Amino acid sequence: MTMISTPPESNNDDLSPLLSEPFARAWAAPAPGVSGRLAERLGQRLAESLKAEEGMVTVRRRKSEAETLGEGVQQRVLYQAPSSRAARPGEPRAASIIELQAGAQLTLPVGGAREFLVLRGSVGADGETLGLHDFLRLPAGMALHLSSEDGGHVFVREAEGEGGERTLVRDREAGWPEFAPGIARRVLWTAGGEAALLYRADPGAQVPGHGHGHDEECLTVQGEIFLDDVLLQAGDYQLAPAGSGHVVTETDTGVIIYAHGDLDLQFS
């Protein structure tokens, strides 16, 4: 059975309306007391933001549609790689959130290497009961039975390749090693400079400008985070392709994010 539908390659809905009518006229003819130069700079900032977002995929949980996969099981598609071109470094084949009601079950067919991160409740997978923020990575070539006694949501990422050995990281055992002032980082899996990670940042924490040698995925697990001018809230997802970058990454509220991308950030 086919479980993944194909979302658009890019989603700039949050900013593009600001550059269309009737807003375009507002920039051209600012309100009394607002200088033409200020309006010009605001318009330029918006244009630069849109350009920086070209090729990025942003999916809002509040706007995503849930697809029914079976009794008590729904899926929210975050990303589906197009089959019309070769994969970029670190690009996932697919990413989604699977939501299981209490007592629900689902069998995933044989596929590529898969990562699982529990976002809510608990989920049974590969003979393990995974709790909140537990992480499991399985090599390619495996079918998998998912279940949940009390209900749970799990992020599922599938990639090309073998994916190495089975990896299980329990939240209660992993700790939060310090990464930078106000930021802790948990390395869940890594190989060849690519990694799956959890970041926990305090309110006001920032990461300076950096580029992406691999596709960088960011799923907001808790709190809110700005990726340049794009605000991600809990359940929101963004994929920034290899070769792109972010000028600044910061949080006002504090945040926990799942990230898949470079193990070592390429600072500008």
C-alpha positions, 0 to 999 in steps of 0.5 A, spaced: 500 500 500 502 507 498 502 511 504 505 517 502 502 522 498 506 528 494 506 535 497 508 541 493 516 542 493 516 549 496 511 552 501 512 560 501 505 561 503 507 565 509 510 571 506 508 571 498 502 574 500 505 580 503 508 582 496 502 581 492 496 586 492 493 589 496 500 589 500 504 591 494 500 598 493 501 599 501 509 599 500 509 603 494 504 608 498 506 608 505 501 611 510 502 618 512 508 619 517 512 613 514 518 615 510 518 612 503 525 609 504 522 605 510 517 602 506 522 601 500 527 597 506 521 593 508 519 591 501 526 589 500 527 585 506 521 581 504 523 580 497 530 578 500 526 573 505 522 570 499 529 569 495 532 566 501 526 561 502 526 559 495 527 551 494 525 550 502 519 546 504 515 549 510 509 545 513 505 548 518 501 543 522 495 547 523 494 547 515 496 540 514 491 535 512 491 528 515 490 522 511 487 516 514 491 509 513 487 505 517 482 504 523 485 509 528 491 511 524 492 518 520 498 520 517 500 528 516 505 528 510 511 533 511 516 531 505 516 526 499 522 527 495 521 527 487 522 521 483 524 525 477 531 527 480 537 524 484 537 525 491 541 531 494 546 529 500 542 527 506 535 528 503 530 524 506 525 519 501 519 521 505 518 524 512 511 524 516 507 524 522 503 518 524 498 519 529 495 512 532 489 512 537 489 507 543 489 500 540 490 502 533 496 498 529 499 499 522 504 495 518 509 499 514 512 495 508 519 494 507 523 500 505 529 504 506 533 506 513 527 509 518 528 514 524 522 514 529 521 519 534 515 519 539 512 526 539 506 524 544 504 518 548 507 512 547 508 507 541 510 500 540 515 499 534 520 493 533 518 490 539 520 496 543 515 500 547 517 507 545 516 513 550 516 521 549 522 523 545 525 516 545 528 515 538 529 509 534 533 508 527 532 501 523 536 499 517 533 498 510 530 492 508 525 491 514 517 491 515 515 494 521 509 493 526 507 500 529 502 500 535 499 504 541 496 502 547 494 509 549 495 513 543 501 516 540 504 520 535 511 518 532 515 522 527 517 517 521 523 519 516 525 514 511 532 515 507 535 511 501 541 506 503 542 501 508 542 506 514 547 502 518 546 498 525 539 499 529 540 505 534 535 506 540 536 512 544 532 513 550 530 520 553 530 518 560 538 515 559 540 520 554 542 527 558 543 533 554 550 535 553 552 542 552 553 545 545 553 552 546 551 558 551 544 556 552 543 550 547 544 543 549 544 538 543 543 530 543 546 526 538 541 521 536 545 518 530 551 520 525 555 517 519 559 520 514 558 527 517 550 527 517 546 526 523 540 526 527 539 530 533 535 533 538 536 540 540 534 544 546 535 551 547 533 556 552 529 563 551 533 568 547 538 563 545 541 564 538 545 560 532 549 564 528 549 564 520 550 557 517 550 553 511 548 546 509 552 541 506 546 536 507 539 537 507 537 540 514 530 538 516 527 541 522 521 539 526 519 543 532 517 538 538 516 543 543 516 551 543 517 556 537 523 558 533 525 563 528 529 560 522 530 567 519 524 570 518 520 564 518 516 562 525 516 554 526 511 552 532 510 545 535 509 540 530 511 545 524 517 542 519 522 545 514 527 542 510 532 547 507 536 543 501 543 542 501 547 548 499 542 553 502 543 557 509 540 560 515 542 567 517 540 567 524 536 561 528 533 564 534 528 562 540 524 567 544 520 562 548 525 556 548 524 550 544 526 543 543 527 541 535 529 534 532 534 536 526 537 532 521 543 534 517 550 536 518 553 534 524 558 540 524 554 546 522 558 550 517 558 557 520 558 563 515 
